[in-house]
């Protein structure tokens, strides 16, 4: 008898929705950029550097954070990003 391999969906969705990829923005001018700290070590340091560079170029930046890297972002954080910003950058590490 063959062993069976079970693959898990890392999105935590039991039935993932099919979504079309959004077209990239032509420019960041006039857009609000969300910087999301996912709670990993030194992610905030990375985002501090990104923010400084973006602000020096006249871009508008908003900061958000997950309470821990082991869980998905709270709905309130995801909704705030979706309604207040045009694009998001997540700080990853490892």
PDB file with one MODEL, atoms N, CA, C and O in Angstrom:
MODEL        1
ATOM      1  N   UNK A   1       0.848  -1.172   0.000  1.00  0.00           N
ATOM      2  CA  UNK A   1       0.000   0.000   0.000  1.00  0.00           C
ATOM      3  C   UNK A   1       0.896   1.238   0.000  1.00  0.00           C
ATOM      4  O   UNK A   1       1.887   1.299   0.728  1.00  0.00           O
ATOM      5  N   UNK A   2       0.537   2.218  -0.821  1.00  0.00           N
ATOM      6  CA  UNK A   2       1.280   3.477  -0.904  1.00  0.00           C
ATOM      7  C   UNK A   2       0.885   4.405   0.231  1.00  0.00           C
ATOM      8  O   UNK A   2      -0.264   4.438   0.673  1.00  0.00           O
ATOM      9  N   UNK A   3       1.885   5.162   0.690  1.00  0.00           N
ATOM     10  CA  UNK A   3       1.588   6.202   1.670  1.00  0.00           C
ATOM     11  C   UNK A   3       0.870   7.344   0.968  1.00  0.00           C
ATOM     12  O   UNK A   3       1.134   7.630  -0.200  1.00  0.00           O
ATOM     13  N   UNK A   4      -0.020   7.981   1.672  1.00  0.00           N
ATOM     14  CA  UNK A   4      -0.751   9.107   1.121  1.00  0.00           C
ATOM     15  C   UNK A   4      -0.157  10.404   1.660  1.00  0.00           C
ATOM     16  O   UNK A   4       0.100  10.531   2.857  1.00  0.00           O
ATOM     17  N   UNK A   5       0.056  11.363   0.764  1.00  0.00           N
ATOM     18  CA  UNK A   5       0.568  12.660   1.185  1.00  0.00           C
ATOM     19  C   UNK A   5      -0.584  13.654   1.207  1.00  0.00           C
ATOM     20  O   UNK A   5      -1.345  13.761   0.245  1.00  0.00           O
ATOM     21  N   UNK A   6      -0.702  14.373   2.306  1.00  0.00           N
ATOM     22  CA  UNK A   6      -1.733  15.390   2.441  1.00  0.00           C
ATOM     23  C   UNK A   6      -1.048  16.746   2.383  1.00  0.00           C
ATOM     24  O   UNK A   6      -0.134  17.017   3.162  1.00  0.00           O
ATOM     25  N   UNK A   7      -1.485  17.597   1.467  1.00  0.00           N
ATOM     26  CA  UNK A   7      -0.954  18.952   1.351  1.00  0.00           C
ATOM     27  C   UNK A   7      -1.932  19.914   1.991  1.00  0.00           C
ATOM     28  O   UNK A   7      -3.140  19.842   1.763  1.00  0.00           O
ATOM     29  N   UNK A   8      -1.393  20.813   2.794  1.00  0.00           N
ATOM     30  CA  UNK A   8      -2.235  21.788   3.480  1.00  0.00           C
ATOM     31  C   UNK A   8      -2.107  23.148   2.830  1.00  0.00           C
ATOM     32  O   UNK A   8      -1.033  23.528   2.364  1.00  0.00           O
ATOM     33  N   UNK A   9      -3.206  23.876   2.801  1.00  0.00           N
ATOM     34  CA  UNK A   9      -3.233  25.222   2.248  1.00  0.00           C
ATOM     35  C   UNK A   9      -2.747  26.201   3.313  1.00  0.00           C
ATOM     36  O   UNK A   9      -3.391  26.330   4.354  1.00  0.00           O
ATOM     37  N   UNK A  10      -1.623  26.901   3.084  1.00  0.00           N
ATOM     38  CA  UNK A  10      -1.090  27.806   4.110  1.00  0.00           C
ATOM     39  C   UNK A  10      -1.914  29.070   4.336  1.00  0.00           C
ATOM     40  O   UNK A  10      -1.609  29.845   5.242  1.00  0.00           O
ATOM     41  N   UNK A  11      -2.948  29.293   3.534  1.00  0.00           N
ATOM     42  CA  UNK A  11      -3.750  30.503   3.691  1.00  0.00           C
ATOM     43  C   UNK A  11      -4.788  30.381   4.796  1.00  0.00           C
ATOM     44  O   UNK A  11      -5.449  31.365   5.129  1.00  0.00           O
ATOM     45  N   UNK A  12      -4.942  29.207   5.363  1.00  0.00           N
ATOM     46  CA  UNK A  12      -5.923  28.948   6.420  1.00  0.00           C
ATOM     47  C   UNK A  12      -7.357  29.093   5.924  1.00  0.00           C
ATOM     48  O   UNK A  12      -8.280  29.287   6.716  1.00  0.00           O
ATOM     49  N   UNK A  13      -7.533  29.000   4.634  1.00  0.00           N
ATOM     50  CA  UNK A  13      -8.885  29.059   4.066  1.00  0.00           C
ATOM     51  C   UNK A  13      -9.290  27.642   3.672  1.00  0.00           C
ATOM     52  O   UNK A  13      -8.539  26.940   2.995  1.00  0.00           O
ATOM     53  N   UNK A  14     -10.468  27.230   4.094  1.00  0.00           N
ATOM     54  CA  UNK A  14     -10.911  25.884   3.738  1.00  0.00           C
ATOM     55  C   UNK A  14     -11.286  25.796   2.262  1.00  0.00           C
ATOM     56  O   UNK A  14     -11.165  24.733   1.653  1.00  0.00           O
ATOM     57  N   UNK A  15     -11.737  26.896   1.692  1.00  0.00           N
ATOM     58  CA  UNK A  15     -12.054  26.951   0.264  1.00  0.00           C
ATOM     59  C   UNK A  15     -11.530  28.288  -0.267  1.00  0.00           C
ATOM     60  O   UNK A  15     -12.287  29.255  -0.352  1.00  0.00           O
ATOM     61  N   UNK A  16     -10.237  28.352  -0.627  1.00  0.00           N
ATOM     62  CA  UNK A  16      -9.664  29.629  -1.059  1.00  0.00           C
ATOM     63  C   UNK A  16     -10.410  30.221  -2.246  1.00  0.00           C
ATOM     64  O   UNK A  16     -10.777  29.519  -3.188  1.00  0.00           O
ATOM     65  N   UNK A  17     -10.621  31.516  -2.177  1.00  0.00           N
ATOM     66  CA  UNK A  17     -11.288  32.221  -3.275  1.00  0.00           C
ATOM     67  C   UNK A  17     -10.288  32.452  -4.403  1.00  0.00           C
ATOM     68  O   UNK A  17      -9.118  32.742  -4.154  1.00  0.00           O
ATOM     69  N   UNK A  18     -10.745  32.325  -5.615  1.00  0.00           N
ATOM     70  CA  UNK A  18      -9.909  32.643  -6.769  1.00  0.00           C
ATOM     71  C   UNK A  18      -9.969  34.143  -6.971  1.00  0.00           C
ATOM     72  O   UNK A  18     -11.047  34.716  -7.131  1.00  0.00           O
ATOM     73  N   UNK A  19      -8.803  34.779  -6.964  1.00  0.00           N
ATOM     74  CA  UNK A  19      -8.745  36.222  -7.125  1.00  0.00           C
ATOM     75  C   UNK A  19      -7.810  36.555  -8.263  1.00  0.00           C
ATOM     76  O   UNK A  19      -6.737  35.966  -8.391  1.00  0.00           O
ATOM     77  N   UNK A  20      -8.215  37.496  -9.087  1.00  0.00           N
ATOM     78  CA  UNK A  20      -7.322  37.959 -10.133  1.00  0.00           C
ATOM     79  C   UNK A  20      -6.285  38.878  -9.525  1.00  0.00           C
ATOM     80  O   UNK A  20      -6.578  39.635  -8.599  1.00  0.00           O
ATOM     81  N   UNK A  21      -5.084  38.810 -10.043  1.00  0.00           N
ATOM     82  CA  UNK A  21      -4.013  39.679  -9.581  1.00  0.00           C
ATOM     83  C   UNK A  21      -4.333  41.114  -9.977  1.00  0.00           C
ATOM     84  O   UNK A  21      -4.731  41.385 -11.110  1.00  0.00           O
ATOM     85  N   UNK A  22      -4.155  42.023  -9.035  1.00  0.00           N
ATOM     86  CA  UNK A  22      -4.376  43.433  -9.337  1.00  0.00           C
ATOM     87  C   UNK A  22      -3.208  43.960 -10.154  1.00  0.00           C
ATOM     88  O   UNK A  22      -2.069  43.529  -9.974  1.00  0.00           O
ATOM     89  N   UNK A  23      -3.490  44.878 -11.038  1.00  0.00           N
ATOM     90  CA  UNK A  23      -2.422  45.501 -11.824  1.00  0.00           C
ATOM     91  C   UNK A  23      -1.568  46.361 -10.903  1.00  0.00           C
ATOM     92  O   UNK A  23      -2.102  47.030 -10.018  1.00  0.00           O
ATOM     93  N   UNK A  24      -0.250  46.357 -11.095  1.00  0.00           N
ATOM     94  CA  UNK A  24       0.598  47.196 -10.251  1.00  0.00           C
ATOM     95  C   UNK A  24       0.318  48.683 -10.481  1.00  0.00           C
ATOM     96  O   UNK A  24      -0.090  49.090 -11.569  1.00  0.00           O
ATOM     97  N   UNK A  25       0.543  49.472  -9.453  1.00  0.00           N
ATOM     98  CA  UNK A  25       0.357  50.917  -9.583  1.00  0.00           C
ATOM     99  C   UNK A  25       1.425  51.481 -10.510  1.00  0.00           C
ATOM    100  O   UNK A  25       2.571  51.032 -10.492  1.00  0.00           O
ATOM    101  N   UNK A  26       1.054  52.448 -11.305  1.00  0.00           N
ATOM    102  CA  UNK A  26       2.031  53.093 -12.192  1.00  0.00           C
ATOM    103  C   UNK A  26       2.961  54.009 -11.412  1.00  0.00           C
ATOM    104  O   UNK A  26       4.120  54.191 -11.785  1.00  0.00           O
ATOM    105  N   UNK A  27       2.454  54.585 -10.331  1.00  0.00           N
ATOM    106  CA  UNK A  27       3.249  55.492  -9.508  1.00  0.00           C
ATOM    107  C   UNK A  27       2.731  55.446  -8.074  1.00  0.00           C
ATOM    108  O   UNK A  27       1.578  55.087  -7.834  1.00  0.00           O
ATOM    109  N   UNK A  28       3.580  55.806  -7.138  1.00  0.00           N
ATOM    110  CA  UNK A  28       3.171  55.918  -5.744  1.00  0.00           C
ATOM    111  C   UNK A  28       2.800  57.350  -5.379  1.00  0.00           C
ATOM    112  O   UNK A  28       2.330  57.612  -4.271  1.00  0.00           O
ATOM    113  N   UNK A  29       3.011  58.278  -6.312  1.00  0.00           N
ATOM    114  CA  UNK A  29       2.666  59.678  -6.062  1.00  0.00           C
ATOM    115  C   UNK A  29       1.182  59.804  -5.751  1.00  0.00           C
ATOM    116  O   UNK A  29       0.334  59.306  -6.492  1.00  0.00           O
ATOM    117  N   UNK A  30       0.880  60.474  -4.647  1.00  0.00           N
ATOM    118  CA  UNK A  30      -0.507  60.689  -4.254  1.00  0.00           C
ATOM    119  C   UNK A  30      -1.159  59.475  -3.604  1.00  0.00           C
ATOM    120  O   UNK A  30      -2.340  59.523  -3.262  1.00  0.00           O
ATOM    121  N   UNK A  31      -0.421  58.406  -3.430  1.00  0.00           N
ATOM    122  CA  UNK A  31      -0.959  57.187  -2.822  1.00  0.00           C
ATOM    123  C   UNK A  31      -0.533  57.115  -1.359  1.00  0.00           C
ATOM    124  O   UNK A  31       0.466  57.714  -0.961  1.00  0.00           O
ATOM    125  N   UNK A  32      -1.295  56.384  -0.576  1.00  0.00           N
ATOM    126  CA  UNK A  32      -0.939  56.138   0.817  1.00  0.00           C
ATOM    127  C   UNK A  32      -0.410  54.712   0.919  1.00  0.00           C
ATOM    128  O   UNK A  32      -1.048  53.761   0.467  1.00  0.00           O
ATOM    129  N   UNK A  33       0.777  54.585   1.527  1.00  0.00           N
ATOM    130  CA  UNK A  33       1.449  53.301   1.629  1.00  0.00           C
ATOM    131  C   UNK A  33       1.340  52.789   3.058  1.00  0.00           C
ATOM    132  O   UNK A  33       1.718  53.483   4.002  1.00  0.00           O
ATOM    133  N   UNK A  34       0.823  51.578   3.215  1.00  0.00           N
ATOM    134  CA  UNK A  34       0.764  50.934   4.524  1.00  0.00           C
ATOM    135  C   UNK A  34       2.043  50.150   4.742  1.00  0.00           C
ATOM    136  O   UNK A  34       2.471  49.396   3.868  1.00  0.00           O
ATOM    137  N   UNK A  35       2.653  50.323   5.902  1.00  0.00           N
ATOM    138  CA  UNK A  35       3.793  49.505   6.303  1.00  0.00           C
ATOM    139  C   UNK A  35       3.317  48.623   7.442  1.00  0.00           C
ATOM    140  O   UNK A  35       2.980  49.117   8.517  1.00  0.00           O
ATOM    141  N   UNK A  36       3.290  47.319   7.208  1.00  0.00           N
ATOM    142  CA  UNK A  36       2.746  46.370   8.181  1.00  0.00           C
ATOM    143  C   UNK A  36       3.863  45.585   8.853  1.00  0.00           C
ATOM    144  O   UNK A  36       4.587  44.830   8.204  1.00  0.00           O
ATOM    145  N   UNK A  37       3.991  45.772  10.149  1.00  0.00           N
ATOM    146  CA  UNK A  37       4.944  45.018  10.961  1.00  0.00           C
ATOM    147  C   UNK A  37       4.241  43.735  11.394  1.00  0.00           C
ATOM    148  O   UNK A  37       3.234  43.787  12.100  1.00  0.00           O
ATOM    149  N   UNK A  38       4.768  42.582  10.975  1.00  0.00           N
ATOM    150  CA  UNK A  38       4.099  41.318  11.295  1.00  0.00           C
ATOM    151  C   UNK A  38       4.513  40.761  12.654  1.00  0.00           C
ATOM    152  O   UNK A  38       4.066  39.682  13.043  1.00  0.00           O
ATOM    153  N   UNK A  39       5.363  41.488  13.378  1.00  0.00           N
ATOM    154  CA  UNK A  39       5.707  41.076  14.731  1.00  0.00           C
ATOM    155  C   UNK A  39       6.952  40.230  14.850  1.00  0.00           C
ATOM    156  O   UNK A  39       7.216  39.676  15.917  1.00  0.00           O
ATOM    157  N   UNK A  40       7.723  40.113  13.787  1.00  0.00           N
ATOM    158  CA  UNK A  40       8.975  39.361  13.872  1.00  0.00           C
ATOM    159  C   UNK A  40      10.105  40.296  14.286  1.00  0.00           C
ATOM    160  O   UNK A  40      10.030  41.512  14.108  1.00  0.00           O
ATOM    161  N   UNK A  41      11.137  39.705  14.835  1.00  0.00           N
ATOM    162  CA  UNK A  41      12.278  40.460  15.333  1.00  0.00           C
ATOM    163  C   UNK A  41      12.879  41.365  14.263  1.00  0.00           C
ATOM    164  O   UNK A  41      13.149  40.929  13.144  1.00  0.00           O
ATOM    165  N   UNK A  42      13.081  42.613  14.619  1.00  0.00           N
ATOM    166  CA  UNK A  42      13.710  43.654  13.810  1.00  0.00           C
ATOM    167  C   UNK A  42      12.918  44.044  12.558  1.00  0.00           C
ATOM    168  O   UNK A  42      13.433  44.781  11.717  1.00  0.00           O
ATOM    169  N   UNK A  43      11.708  43.576  12.421  1.00  0.00           N
ATOM    170  CA  UNK A  43      10.863  44.037  11.323  1.00  0.00           C
ATOM    171  C   UNK A  43      10.605  45.524  11.414  1.00  0.00           C
ATOM    172  O   UNK A  43      10.523  46.217  10.400  1.00  0.00           O
ATOM    173  N   UNK A  44      10.478  46.012  12.644  1.00  0.00           N
ATOM    174  CA  UNK A  44      10.254  47.449  12.850  1.00  0.00           C
ATOM    175  C   UNK A  44      11.454  48.268  12.386  1.00  0.00           C
ATOM    176  O   UNK A  44      11.286  49.380  11.886  1.00  0.00           O
ATOM    177  N   UNK A  45      12.663  47.730  12.547  1.00  0.00           N
ATOM    178  CA  UNK A  45      13.873  48.431  12.108  1.00  0.00           C
ATOM    179  C   UNK A  45      13.868  48.551  10.583  1.00  0.00           C
ATOM    180  O   UNK A  45      14.182  49.609  10.037  1.00  0.00           O
ATOM    181  N   UNK A  46      13.514  47.469   9.905  1.00  0.00           N
ATOM    182  CA  UNK A  46      13.402  47.468   8.449  1.00  0.00           C
ATOM    183  C   UNK A  46      12.371  48.503   7.998  1.00  0.00           C
ATOM    184  O   UNK A  46      12.622  49.280   7.077  1.00  0.00           O
ATOM    185  N   UNK A  47      11.205  48.506   8.660  1.00  0.00           N
ATOM    186  CA  UNK A  47      10.143  49.438   8.271  1.00  0.00           C
ATOM    187  C   UNK A  47      10.516  50.880   8.592  1.00  0.00           C
ATOM    188  O   UNK A  47      10.116  51.791   7.868  1.00  0.00           O
ATOM    189  N   UNK A  48      11.272  51.105   9.659  1.00  0.00           N
ATOM    190  CA  UNK A  48      11.743  52.456   9.963  1.00  0.00           C
ATOM    191  C   UNK A  48      12.573  53.000   8.799  1.00  0.00           C
ATOM    192  O   UNK A  48      12.419  54.155   8.404  1.00  0.00           O
ATOM    193  N   UNK A  49      13.444  52.167   8.261  1.00  0.00           N
ATOM    194  CA  UNK A  49      14.293  52.578   7.142  1.00  0.00           C
ATOM    195  C   UNK A  49      13.455  52.832   5.882  1.00  0.00           C
ATOM    196  O   UNK A  49      13.670  53.817   5.177  1.00  0.00           O
ATOM    197  N   UNK A  50      12.507  51.940   5.609  1.00  0.00           N
ATOM    198  CA  UNK A  50      11.623  52.149   4.457  1.00  0.00           C
ATOM    199  C   UNK A  50      10.833  53.443   4.603  1.00  0.00           C
ATOM    200  O   UNK A  50      10.730  54.231   3.663  1.00  0.00           O
ATOM    201  N   UNK A  51      10.277  53.649   5.792  1.00  0.00           N
ATOM    202  CA  UNK A  51       9.477  54.847   6.024  1.00  0.00           C
ATOM    203  C   UNK A  51      10.306  56.108   5.813  1.00  0.00           C
ATOM    204  O   UNK A  51       9.849  57.050   5.166  1.00  0.00           O
ATOM    205  N   UNK A  52      11.517  56.131   6.352  1.00  0.00           N
ATOM    206  CA  UNK A  52      12.378  57.310   6.203  1.00  0.00           C
ATOM    207  C   UNK A  52      12.641  57.602   4.726  1.00  0.00           C
ATOM    208  O   UNK A  52      12.576  58.754   4.296  1.00  0.00           O
ATOM    209  N   UNK A  53      12.936  56.568   3.959  1.00  0.00           N
ATOM    210  CA  UNK A  53      13.185  56.757   2.528  1.00  0.00           C
ATOM    211  C   UNK A  53      11.949  57.225   1.782  1.00  0.00           C
ATOM    212  O   UNK A  53      12.040  58.091   0.911  1.00  0.00           O
ATOM    213  N   UNK A  54      10.802  56.665   2.112  1.00  0.00           N
ATOM    214  CA  UNK A  54       9.561  57.039   1.440  1.00  0.00           C
ATOM    215  C   UNK A  54       9.156  58.469   1.781  1.00  0.00           C
ATOM    216  O   UNK A  54       8.780  59.243   0.901  1.00  0.00           O
ATOM    217  N   UNK A  55       9.235  58.814   3.068  1.00  0.00           N
ATOM    218  CA  UNK A  55       8.861  60.164   3.502  1.00  0.00           C
ATOM    219  C   UNK A  55       9.797  61.194   2.881  1.00  0.00           C
ATOM    220  O   UNK A  55       9.360  62.282   2.503  1.00  0.00           O
ATOM    221  N   UNK A  56      11.076  60.860   2.772  1.00  0.00           N
ATOM    222  CA  UNK A  56      12.030  61.803   2.163  1.00  0.00           C
ATOM    223  C   UNK A  56      11.709  62.052   0.690  1.00  0.00           C
ATOM    224  O   UNK A  56      12.132  63.059   0.120  1.00  0.00           O
ATOM    225  N   UNK A  57      10.972  61.147   0.085  1.00  0.00           N
ATOM    226  CA  UNK A  57      10.539  61.310  -1.315  1.00  0.00           C
ATOM    227  C   UNK A  57       9.152  61.927  -1.419  1.00  0.00           C
ATOM    228  O   UNK A  57       8.591  62.032  -2.509  1.00  0.00           O
ATOM    229  N   UNK A  58       8.600  62.337  -0.275  1.00  0.00           N
ATOM    230  CA  UNK A  58       7.300  62.997  -0.267  1.00  0.00           C
ATOM    231  C   UNK A  58       6.114  62.051  -0.298  1.00  0.00           C
ATOM    232  O   UNK A  58       4.996  62.479  -0.582  1.00  0.00           O
ATOM    233  N   UNK A  59       6.332  60.772  -0.011  1.00  0.00           N
ATOM    234  CA  UNK A  59       5.240  59.810  -0.024  1.00  0.00           C
ATOM    235  C   UNK A  59       4.547  59.773   1.331  1.00  0.00           C
ATOM    236  O   UNK A  59       5.169  60.018   2.364  1.00  0.00           O
ATOM    237  N   UNK A  60       3.258  59.465   1.318  1.00  0.00           N
ATOM    238  CA  UNK A  60       2.481  59.378   2.555  1.00  0.00           C
ATOM    239  C   UNK A  60       2.499  57.934   3.046  1.00  0.00           C
ATOM    240  O   UNK A  60       2.183  57.009   2.297  1.00  0.00           O
ATOM    241  N   UNK A  61       2.875  57.752   4.316  1.00  0.00           N
ATOM    242  CA  UNK A  61       3.034  56.420   4.895  1.00  0.00           C
ATOM    243  C   UNK A  61       2.210  56.304   6.173  1.00  0.00           C
ATOM    244  O   UNK A  61       2.134  57.247   6.960  1.00  0.00           O
ATOM    245  N   UNK A  62       1.597  55.150   6.372  1.00  0.00           N
ATOM    246  CA  UNK A  62       0.897  54.829   7.622  1.00  0.00           C
ATOM    247  C   UNK A  62       1.457  53.515   8.138  1.00  0.00           C
ATOM    248  O   UNK A  62       1.741  52.606   7.359  1.00  0.00           O
ATOM    249  N   UNK A  63       1.613  53.417   9.445  1.00  0.00           N
ATOM    250  CA  UNK A  63       2.170  52.209  10.059  1.00  0.00           C
ATOM    251  C   UNK A  63       1.068  51.390  10.725  1.00  0.00           C
ATOM    252  O   UNK A  63       0.145  51.933  11.332  1.00  0.00           O
ATOM    253  N   UNK A  64       1.189  50.075  10.596  1.00  0.00           N
ATOM    254  CA  UNK A  64       0.267  49.131  11.212  1.00  0.00           C
ATOM    255  C   UNK A  64       1.092  47.979  11.770  1.00  0.00           C
ATOM    256  O   UNK A  64       2.224  47.756  11.341  1.00  0.00           O
ATOM    257  N   UNK A  65       0.525  47.246  12.731  1.00  0.00           N
ATOM    258  CA  UNK A  65       1.248  46.116  13.300  1.00  0.00           C
ATOM    259  C   UNK A  65       0.280  45.017  13.719  1.00  0.00           C
ATOM    260  O   UNK A  65      -0.825  45.273  14.196  1.00  0.00           O
ATOM    261  N   UNK A  66       0.740  43.786  13.523  1.00  0.00           N
ATOM    262  CA  UNK A  66       0.042  42.633  14.080  1.00  0.00           C
ATOM    263  C   UNK A  66       0.520  42.465  15.516  1.00  0.00           C
ATOM    264  O   UNK A  66       1.671  42.779  15.818  1.00  0.00           O
ATOM    265  N   UNK A  67      -0.340  41.974  16.410  1.00  0.00           N
ATOM    266  CA  UNK A  67       0.097  41.792  17.790  1.00  0.00           C
ATOM    267  C   UNK A  67       1.139  40.685  17.947  1.00  0.00           C
ATOM    268  O   UNK A  67       1.931  40.712  18.889  1.00  0.00           O
ATOM    269  N   UNK A  68       1.145  39.724  17.043  1.00  0.00           N
ATOM    270  CA  UNK A  68       2.095  38.618  17.090  1.00  0.00           C
ATOM    271  C   UNK A  68       2.267  38.051  15.689  1.00  0.00           C
ATOM    272  O   UNK A  68       1.364  38.141  14.858  1.00  0.00           O
ATOM    273  N   UNK A  69       3.436  37.465  15.433  1.00  0.00           N
ATOM    274  CA  UNK A  69       3.668  36.897  14.106  1.00  0.00           C
ATOM    275  C   UNK A  69       3.027  35.526  13.929  1.00  0.00           C
ATOM    276  O   UNK A  69       3.042  34.985  12.824  1.00  0.00           O
ATOM    277  N   UNK A  70       2.475  34.960  14.974  1.00  0.00           N
ATOM    278  CA  UNK A  70       1.926  33.610  14.888  1.00  0.00           C
ATOM    279  C   UNK A  70       0.457  33.562  14.483  1.00  0.00           C
ATOM    280  O   UNK A  70      -0.104  32.481  14.304  1.00  0.00           O
ATOM    281  N   UNK A  71      -0.158  34.713  14.342  1.00  0.00           N
ATOM    282  CA  UNK A  71      -1.582  34.748  13.981  1.00  0.00           C
ATOM    283  C   UNK A  71      -1.799  35.712  12.830  1.00  0.00           C
ATOM    284  O   UNK A  71      -0.970  36.583  12.566  1.00  0.00           O
ATOM    285  N   UNK A  72      -2.918  35.546  12.153  1.00  0.00           N
ATOM    286  CA  UNK A  72      -3.265  36.480  11.080  1.00  0.00           C
ATOM    287  C   UNK A  72      -3.571  37.844  11.688  1.00  0.00           C
ATOM    288  O   UNK A  72      -3.872  37.955  12.876  1.00  0.00           O
ATOM    289  N   UNK A  73      -3.492  38.855  10.872  1.00  0.00           N
ATOM    290  CA  UNK A  73      -3.788  40.213  11.347  1.00  0.00           C
ATOM    291  C   UNK A  73      -5.247  40.283  11.797  1.00  0.00           C
ATOM    292  O   UNK A  73      -6.123  39.695  11.163  1.00  0.00           O
ATOM    293  N   UNK A  74      -5.502  40.996  12.882  1.00  0.00           N
ATOM    294  CA  UNK A  74      -6.894  41.182  13.311  1.00  0.00           C
ATOM    295  C   UNK A  74      -7.707  41.843  12.198  1.00  0.00           C
ATOM    296  O   UNK A  74      -7.177  42.624  11.407  1.00  0.00           O
ATOM    297  N   UNK A  75      -8.979  41.524  12.148  1.00  0.00           N
ATOM    298  CA  UNK A  75      -9.859  42.071  11.120  1.00  0.00           C
ATOM    299  C   UNK A  75      -9.801  43.591  11.097  1.00  0.00           C
ATOM    300  O   UNK A  75      -9.808  44.194  10.024  1.00  0.00           O
ATOM    301  N   UNK A  76      -9.743  44.212  12.261  1.00  0.00           N
ATOM    302  CA  UNK A  76      -9.709  45.681  12.326  1.00  0.00           C
ATOM    303  C   UNK A  76      -8.463  46.234  11.635  1.00  0.00           C
ATOM    304  O   UNK A  76      -8.537  47.264  10.966  1.00  0.00           O
ATOM    305  N   UNK A  77      -7.329  45.568  11.786  1.00  0.00           N
ATOM    306  CA  UNK A  77      -6.096  46.014  11.133  1.00  0.00           C
ATOM    307  C   UNK A  77      -6.219  45.849   9.622  1.00  0.00           C
ATOM    308  O   UNK A  77      -5.883  46.761   8.866  1.00  0.00           O
ATOM    309  N   UNK A  78      -6.696  44.700   9.184  1.00  0.00           N
ATOM    310  CA  UNK A  78      -6.866  44.452   7.744  1.00  0.00           C
ATOM    311  C   UNK A  78      -7.852  45.449   7.130  1.00  0.00           C
ATOM    312  O   UNK A  78      -7.616  45.962   6.037  1.00  0.00           O
ATOM    313  N   UNK A  79      -8.939  45.718   7.821  1.00  0.00           N
ATOM    314  CA  UNK A  79      -9.928  46.679   7.314  1.00  0.00           C
ATOM    315  C   UNK A  79      -9.354  48.084   7.256  1.00  0.00           C
ATOM    316  O   UNK A  79      -9.610  48.815   6.298  1.00  0.00           O
ATOM    317  N   UNK A  80      -8.590  48.471   8.253  1.00  0.00           N
ATOM    318  CA  UNK A  80      -7.986  49.804   8.257  1.00  0.00           C
ATOM    319  C   UNK A  80      -7.044  49.958   7.074  1.00  0.00           C
ATOM    320  O   UNK A  80      -7.070  50.978   6.385  1.00  0.00           O
ATOM    321  N   UNK A  81      -6.219  48.958   6.837  1.00  0.00           N
ATOM    322  CA  UNK A  81      -5.299  49.014   5.699  1.00  0.00           C
ATOM    323  C   UNK A  81      -6.084  49.101   4.396  1.00  0.00           C
ATOM    324  O   UNK A  81      -5.755  49.909   3.527  1.00  0.00           O
ATOM    325  N   UNK A  82      -7.106  48.286   4.255  1.00  0.00           N
ATOM    326  CA  UNK A  82      -7.885  48.248   3.013  1.00  0.00           C
ATOM    327  C   UNK A  82      -8.604  49.558   2.742  1.00  0.00           C
ATOM    328  O   UNK A  82      -8.750  49.952   1.584  1.00  0.00           O
ATOM    329  N   UNK A  83      -9.057  50.243   3.790  1.00  0.00           N
ATOM    330  CA  UNK A  83      -9.822  51.471   3.577  1.00  0.00           C
ATOM    331  C   UNK A  83      -8.966  52.731   3.582  1.00  0.00           C
ATOM    332  O   UNK A  83      -9.359  53.744   3.003  1.00  0.00           O
ATOM    333  N   UNK A  84      -7.792  52.684   4.231  1.00  0.00           N
ATOM    334  CA  UNK A  84      -6.980  53.885   4.388  1.00  0.00           C
ATOM    335  C   UNK A  84      -5.788  53.958   3.441  1.00  0.00           C
ATOM    336  O   UNK A  84      -5.177  55.017   3.298  1.00  0.00           O
ATOM    337  N   UNK A  85      -5.452  52.845   2.793  1.00  0.00           N
ATOM    338  CA  UNK A  85      -4.214  52.801   2.017  1.00  0.00           C
ATOM    339  C   UNK A  85      -4.435  52.243   0.610  1.00  0.00           C
ATOM    340  O   UNK A  85      -5.424  51.567   0.327  1.00  0.00           O
ATOM    341  N   UNK A  86      -3.472  52.553  -0.255  1.00  0.00           N
ATOM    342  CA  UNK A  86      -3.535  52.090  -1.641  1.00  0.00           C
ATOM    343  C   UNK A  86      -2.633  50.897  -1.909  1.00  0.00           C
ATOM    344  O   UNK A  86      -2.867  50.131  -2.843  1.00  0.00           O
ATOM    345  N   UNK A  87      -1.606  50.741  -1.091  1.00  0.00           N
ATOM    346  CA  UNK A  87      -0.641  49.668  -1.264  1.00  0.00           C
ATOM    347  C   UNK A  87      -0.060  49.317   0.102  1.00  0.00           C
ATOM    348  O   UNK A  87      -0.016  50.164   0.993  1.00  0.00           O
ATOM    349  N   UNK A  88       0.391  48.057   0.273  1.00  0.00           N
ATOM    350  CA  UNK A  88       0.939  47.632   1.558  1.00  0.00           C
ATOM    351  C   UNK A  88       2.286  46.942   1.354  1.00  0.00           C
ATOM    352  O   UNK A  88       2.499  46.210   0.388  1.00  0.00           O
ATOM    353  N   UNK A  89       3.191  47.206   2.308  1.00  0.00           N
ATOM    354  CA  UNK A  89       4.476  46.525   2.364  1.00  0.00           C
ATOM    355  C   UNK A  89       4.516  45.834   3.719  1.00  0.00           C
ATOM    356  O   UNK A  89       4.302  46.471   4.750  1.00  0.00           O
ATOM    357  N   UNK A  90       4.792  44.520   3.720  1.00  0.00           N
ATOM    358  CA  UNK A  90       4.900  43.759   4.960  1.00  0.00           C
ATOM    359  C   UNK A  90       6.358  43.548   5.297  1.00  0.00           C
ATOM    360  O   UNK A  90       7.165  43.236   4.421  1.00  0.00           O
ATOM    361  N   UNK A  91       6.700  43.717   6.567  1.00  0.00           N
ATOM    362  CA  UNK A  91       8.072  43.457   7.008  1.00  0.00           C
ATOM    363  C   UNK A  91       8.191  41.984   7.367  1.00  0.00           C
ATOM    364  O   UNK A  91       7.525  41.502   8.284  1.00  0.00           O
ATOM    365  N   UNK A  92       9.036  41.282   6.643  1.00  0.00           N
ATOM    366  CA  UNK A  92       9.294  39.878   6.926  1.00  0.00           C
ATOM    367  C   UNK A  92      10.729  39.739   7.410  1.00  0.00           C
ATOM    368  O   UNK A  92      11.558  40.619   7.181  1.00  0.00           O
ATOM    369  N   UNK A  93      11.012  38.649   8.068  1.00  0.00           N
ATOM    370  CA  UNK A  93      12.390  38.402   8.499  1.00  0.00           C
ATOM    371  C   UNK A  93      12.648  36.904   8.472  1.00  0.00           C
ATOM    372  O   UNK A  93      11.791  36.133   8.041  1.00  0.00           O
ATOM    373  N   UNK A  94      13.802  36.497   8.921  1.00  0.00           N
ATOM    374  CA  UNK A  94      14.296  35.122   9.003  1.00  0.00           C
ATOM    375  C   UNK A  94      15.337  34.874   7.974  1.00  0.00           C
ATOM    376  O   UNK A  94      15.871  33.768   7.890  1.00  0.00           O
TER     377      UNK A  94
ENDMDL
END
